[in-house]
Amino acid sequence: MRGLKWSLAAALLLNASPSLAQKPISLPIAQGLWINATSKCTTVTNGYVFDGARWGAVYYYGPNGSMGPVAELEKIGRTTLRKDGFTNMQLRETEGVGYFHVKSLAPGRMILRTGAPSPEGIQVMDDTLMRCTFASLSPKMKAAIKRLAPALATAAK
């Protein structure tokens, strides 16, 4: 019993230590909803969310985006700056074959480079995205963000 108390106390001290706490996620982009640069914030029904800790898609689906919303968000386990100027986002705690890299072009604009496995090897796709402010979104997307990524809705106030 006595050893259990010491173990519990040691565990609490280690968890309280700021030097051992998880580092904040560092990306060269702002938190928010990121959409295809050819879309409009006022009418968009899908996009990528970075809420400071998670990355992924928030979207409506079905005919004319009539169903949903749905979120496919993953915790970002770690980020690594690459020699080509992109930052690698490792989703969860382990890396798979595919990847997500981001690179800021200017405030509110970025390139999302996605590497996805295919029979021919890794298929690489670059998409230029722009950031939408919460205020610029339609009531429908505001409701989705409030429900699925509430930190973005409260940060906007």
Rosetta blueprint (number, residue, H / E / L):
1 M L
2 R H
3 G H
4 L H
5 K H
6 W H
7 S H
8 L H
9 A H
10 A H
11 A H
12 L H
13 L H
14 L H
15 N H
16 A H
17 S L
18 P H
19 S H
20 L H
21 A L
22 Q L
23 K L
24 P L
25 I L
26 S L
27 L L
28 P L
29 I L
30 A L
31 Q L
32 G E
33 L E
34 W E
35 I E
36 N E
37 A L
38 T L
39 S L
40 K L
41 C L
42 T L
43 T L
44 V L
45 T L
46 N E
47 G E
48 Y E
49 V E
50 F E
51 D L
52 G L
53 A L
54 R E
55 W E
56 G E
57 A E
58 V E
59 Y E
60 Y E
61 Y E
62 G L
63 P H
64 N H
65 G H
66 S L
67 M E
68 G E
69 P E
70 V E
71 A E
72 E E
73 L E
74 E E
75 K E
76 I E
77 G E
78 R E
79 T E
80 T E
81 L E
82 R L
83 K L
84 D L
85 G L
86 F L
87 T E
88 N E
89 M E
90 Q E
91 L E
92 R L
93 E L
94 T L
95 E L
96 G L
97 V L
98 G L
99 Y E
100 F E
101 H E
102 V E
103 K E
104 S E
105 L E
106 A E
107 P L
108 G L
109 R E
110 M E
111 I E
112 L E
113 R E
114 T E
115 G E
116 A E
117 P E
118 S E
119 P L
120 E L
121 G E
122 I E
123 Q E
124 V E
125 M E
126 D E
127 D E
128 T E
129 L E
130 M E
131 R E
132 C E
133 T L
134 F H
135 A H
136 S H
137 L L
138 S L
139 P H
140 K H
141 M H
142 K H
143 A H
144 A H
145 I H
146 K H
147 R H
148 L H
149 A L
150 P H
151 A H
152 L H
153 A H
154 T H
155 A H
156 A L
157 K L
